[in-house]
Amino acid sequence: MTLQQIRYALTIAQTHSMNKATEKLFISQPTLTSAIKELERELGICIFLRTGRGMVPTNEGAEFLSYAAQIRQMCDLLEDKYHGTNSTRRRFCVSTQHYSFAVRAFVETVRAFGISKYELAIRETRTLDVIRDVGSLRSEIGILHISDYNRRIISRYLADEHLQFHPLVSCRAFVYLRKGHPLADRPSLSLKELEPYPCIAFEQGDGGSFYFAEEILPDNIYPRLIRTSDRATTLNLMTGLDGYTLCPGIVCEELNGSGYVAVPFRDEGEDRNGSMEIGYLTKKQNIISKIGRAYIGELRKSCGASASE
């Protein structure tokens, strides 16, 4: 087994495609295919399966890739220590549910590290994709929430992908709406008061279930519901249609603007899972990179600062 073979395998895991991996590595597909087959023969395992979703690691392959990523990171550290610079652009990617504080933490991290030595990416995406991105090492860190409502299901998916959840902050439910909304000045809001207005929720795809919902109280039947796929559209609908969303109350005015407010949600019935625990995901036994550790530090600061705004 060579470092070159490790780099090839990790690039396939990141791109989910042999063609994209060859473009990124600047080698021919026969060369890449031959190197991976030789690596699989040496290890005695099948690392990847070709599926409709591209090249997907097997269970044994995912375990190998986790160790391979650690070897690559250690090589990067050695090169930095003894050569003072690393000639290759290292990669740092984050996958997250639609949280502005996660984007703010990414901005601060990029400002500190610069972009000349890193290939950087942040993906605001669906819950299951956050889990799969970190599980396949497409992203080093993922951000999502766990509640009593979805804990059993999400924990099962995390175990399947060999992931660990690290809590950041616990939050109660807030109603997020525009400052000029007819209900914006209320000290708290109940579902009954919100019935005349559309609830905005992030879609989770055709196979999405209530357990993957980003919003608190996903099992409630909303008489007026609009699904979106990005934060910008959600904010536009909140402005144009007096819509609202149920969120953890961590508001980042720096990115979302100052035209919105988070009002405490008032549960007039029994406890209906009106709280959530937001945290970040990492691959078990994976060594977090220097920039990854810095991002986690910014996440902690961003959560605290945003919650107090």
Rosetta blueprint (number, residue, H / E / L):
1 M L
2 T L
3 L H
4 Q H
5 Q H
6 I H
7 R H
8 Y H
9 A H
10 L H
11 T H
12 I H
13 A H
14 Q H
15 T H
16 H L
17 S L
18 M H
19 N H
20 K H
21 A H
22 T H
23 E H
24 K H
25 L H
26 F L
27 I L
28 S L
29 Q H
30 P H
31 T H
32 L H
33 T H
34 S H
35 A H
36 I H
37 K H
38 E H
39 L H
40 E H
41 R H
42 E H
43 L H
44 G L
45 I L
46 C L
47 I L
48 F E
49 L E
50 R E
51 T E
52 G L
53 R L
54 G E
55 M E
56 V E
57 P E
58 T L
59 N H
60 E H
61 G H
62 A H
63 E H
64 F H
65 L H
66 S H
67 Y H
68 A H
69 A H
70 Q H
71 I H
72 R H
73 Q H
74 M H
75 C H
76 D H
77 L H
78 L H
79 E H
80 D H
81 K H
82 Y H
83 H H
84 G L
85 T L
86 N L
87 S L
88 T L
89 R L
90 R E
91 R E
92 F E
93 C E
94 V E
95 S E
96 T E
97 Q L
98 H L
99 Y L
100 S H
101 F H
102 A H
103 V H
104 R H
105 A H
106 F H
107 V H
108 E H
109 T H
110 V H
111 R H
112 A H
113 F H
114 G L
115 I L
116 S L
117 K L
118 Y E
119 E E
120 L E
121 A E
122 I E
123 R E
124 E E
125 T L
126 R L
127 T H
128 L H
129 D H
130 V H
131 I H
132 R H
133 D H
134 V H
135 G H
136 S L
137 L L
138 R L
139 S L
140 E L
141 I E
142 G E
143 I E
144 L E
145 H E
146 I E
147 S L
148 D L
149 Y L
150 N L
151 R H
152 R H
153 I H
154 I H
155 S H
156 R H
157 Y H
158 L H
159 A H
160 D H
161 E L
162 H L
163 L E
164 Q E
165 F E
166 H E
167 P E
168 L E
169 V E
170 S E
171 C E
172 R E
173 A L
174 F E
175 V E
176 Y E
177 L E
178 R E
179 K L
180 G L
181 H L
182 P L
183 L L
184 A L
185 D L
186 R L
187 P L
188 S L
189 L E
190 S L
191 L H
192 K H
193 E H
194 L H
195 E L
196 P L
197 Y L
198 P L
199 C E
200 I E
201 A E
202 F E
203 E L
204 Q L
205 G L
206 D L
207 G L
208 G L
209 S L
210 F H
211 Y H
212 F H
213 A L
214 E L
215 E L
216 I L
217 L L
218 P L
219 D L
220 N L
221 I L
222 Y L
223 P L
224 R L
225 L E
226 I E
227 R E
228 T E
229 S L
230 D L
231 R H
232 A H
233 T H
234 T H
235 L H
236 N H
237 L H
238 M H
239 T H
240 G H
241 L L
242 D L
243 G L
244 Y E
245 T E
246 L E
247 C E
248 P L
249 G L
250 I L
251 V L
252 C L
253 E H
254 E H
255 L H
256 N H
257 G L
258 S L
259 G L
260 Y E
261 V E
262 A E
263 V E
264 P E
265 F E
266 R L
267 D L
268 E L
269 G L
270 E L
271 D L
272 R L
273 N L
274 G L
275 S E
276 M E
277 E E
278 I E
279 G E
280 Y E
281 L E
282 T E
283 K E
284 K L
285 Q L
286 N L
287 I L
288 I L
289 S L
290 K H
291 I H
292 G H
293 R H
294 A H
295 Y H
296 I H
297 G H
298 E H
299 L H
300 R H
301 K H
302 S H
303 C H
304 G H
305 A H
306 S H
307 A H
308 S H
309 E L
